[in-house]
Structure formats: C-alpha cells, structure tokens
Amino acid sequence: MKKNIVMTLAIIAVLIPVALPGVWTDDFEGETLAKEWEFRDRREKVTKTEVKDGFLRMNNPKGNWGHMTADKAMLERDVPASSQNLIVSGIFSSEPEKPVDAWVGMFIFGSDQMDFACLLYGGEANQPQKALIGSMVQGAWQDKGHFETGFDVPLHLKLEKKKDVFTGYVKRKEGDDWKQIGNKTWAHKIKQVKKVGLGIMNNWGGKTVVFLVDSFSLEGEGVKPMAVDSAKKLATAWAELKR
C-alpha cells in the first residue's frame, strides 16, 4: 500500500511541472478574459473580443487599414523586466478558413508601439494559408518573408527571441515537430520587451476578419503561471492520473 502511495505521489510530481513558474498559458476556458490581458482598439473602436467555447474570438467588421498604423486592435499583456529571452506560442484559427486580405497573429513589443517583432498568418484573399515573419523598427517595416504553410488552420505557431535574434516556427498538430519558417532567423534589437500581444496587423481588404485563438503561452524568466483554482482542472488532473 505504501509503495502504491509513493508511486502515486511520484506521478503527481510529474504532472505538476506543467504549471511551473516560467510558463503562463491561457486556454480561454472561461467566459471572460484573464486579468493579465488588456484590450486596446484606439483606431476604429469597432473590433469586438469575447471568450466563448474555449476560444478567444476577435472580430473586426470591414476594417480597412495597413500595417503602418500604431493603433491596431490588440490584446496585450505585460512581460516581466527580467524576461528578455522568451517564447510566445499558440494554436490559432480564423473564419473563414481561407484568408481574406489580412494578417493576424502574435507580437512582441518594445516600449514603442511601432517597435515590435511578429509572427502572423493569413495572406491574400482565398489563397493558401501563409506565415509572415518580420519586424517594425523605428516605424519602418522590415519584411522577412511570406511562406506557405502547406496546410489550413488550425495552425500551431511559435516565435522565439534569444537576445536580439528571432525565429518563427509552425506545425500542423500536436505531436508534429516544429518546422522553422523560411529556414531563417532575423535580428531586431528591442531595447527592452514590454508586452506581448495577439491581434490584427492589417486588414487592407475591407472585409470582416475573425481571429480565433485556442490557446496562448508566454515562456520566460520571471513569468508566473496563471492562477488555477478550478475544480474542473483538478478533476482533469486526476482523470489523467487514473489513465
């Protein structure tokens, strides 16, 4: 009996690192945004966000702006000052599954809203899904390429920052290996990372853009895991333990 208890505790210890400090994950399982998020939409003030059915849904109706504007519709959260080497990742989709004329995705911001690196997806209307990597540097767009993903949404995307070097990755589903986007990295000196964001880079086609996020993670020094006090989460952990 004692041996079984020890083995059970050992298995629980293996499960616990999922929520260790250093990784913050939002699965958007509730009905409201987590307290860490702040939404801004200074330009048109028409983009709507909601958390429903396990997704973050960001809906921009018939927007019409390019990438050179600083006041995009953006959901942001702060980054600890110590977390300058970091990773953002998530599972993303959109409606319709084929792109409209827009780019949506993940952002890493400096202190200026026109100082950021990004990993986006979408592209030209009704074309295959593409991934875009690049940076805005002192208000000038540095395009590092648009690359076909080879599959439709949902997309698993990851953007990694190591000092001043950025790398984007994509994969189709859980269990697949990450594939480096374009087989290239790019340099961008952000003096200090202040925020990470989820949002719409541009919507030049004037059509409705619906950006869906299944989950989002921030990994880095000083990042604390999201507080979880849900009985549902505990029940899930025990179900996994039994399995």
FIFI-187605 format. One record per residue (C-alpha): x, y, z. Coordinates in steps of 0.05 Angstrom, whole numbers, plus 5000, padded with zeros to 4 digits. Example, Ala and Ser with C-alpha at 12.3 -4.5 7.8 and 13.67 -1.06 7.14 Angstrom:
524649105156/527349795143/
//
This chain:
500050005000/505650485019/509250324954/502850504915/502251164952/509551344936/508451174863/502151594861/505852194891/511452104841/506452124783/503252754812/510153064816/511052934742/504353274727/505753894768/511354184724/506054354672/504554964716/511655124740/513755854742/516656074676/510655904633/503956264631/498555944589/491556184574/486955644545/481056134544/476555634580/472656144620/467556664598/471857284609/478957494594/484257344646/486257934688/493157974656/490258184589/488758894567/485059034502/486159664460/482859884396/484560624390/483560704316/476660464296/473860234363/469559714328/473559074340/470058614389/473258084433/469857524471/471756874505/466956324486/467055564476/474455524493/476756054444/478656784444/474757094386/476957764358/472158034305/473858644263/468058824216/470059104149/476459444172/480959784122/487959964147/495159784130/500959554173/503960244184/498960454237/500760424310/493660354337/491859654316/486559234351/490958864401/490258434463/496458544505/499658304570/505858564606/512458194606/517058174668/523158624660/527658014670/524457624613/528257874552/529557174524/522656894514/517956474473/510756604453/506656054422/499455854409/494155494369/490455944320/484755924271/480456404232/473756474197/473456344140/479055824138/481756124074/484956814085/481757484070/486458064056/489358104126/494957864172/493557654244/497857334299/502957444354/507158054372/512958214418/513158964434/518459434460/516660084495/514160394430/508060104394/511960164328/517759744355/515759014351/517258334321/511557894298/509557214271/503057244232/498756824187/493556944133/495357294068/491757474004/484357313997/482556583983/489756373976/493255824015/495056004087/501756344093/506156534152/509457214156/515557394197/518358094206/519458704250/517459424256/523759814271/523160554289/516760584248/519660234187/517059554167/522459014158/519258444120/522957784128/518457384082/511657054069/511856294068/506455794051/504955334109/502554754067/496054674107/489955054130/488055264201/488655104257/495955294259/500855184316/505655774316/511755944358/516056574360/522656534398/527057124419/534256984440/537757644455/536858034390/535357434345/528257204327/525956544298/518956324277/516355614275/510055264251/506954574257/500254274237/498353904300/500553664369/505953144363/508953424299/515953714300/516654464296/518754704227/522755344223/519255844179/523356014118/529455684149/531756364171/532656794232/532757554235/535858074280/532058624315/534659004375/528859144421/531859524479/527059224529/521058784516/514959084549/508958694524/506758114482/500358144441/495157784400/491958194345/490758424274/496758714238/492758974179/486158894144/487059234077/481458854042/475659194078/472658514096/470658234164/476557894198/475257374252/481557174290/480856554335/485756344390/485155654421/491055754469/496856224481/503256144522/508656614545/515156294569/520856674601/524656864663/520257154717/513856934683/508956654733/503756124714/496456304711/492856204777/488255604773/483055454826/478055084783/475154424807/474754224734/482354284726/483353844788/478553324762/482253314696/488853204731/486052614770/483052324707/489852344674/492952024735/487951454733/489151354659/
//
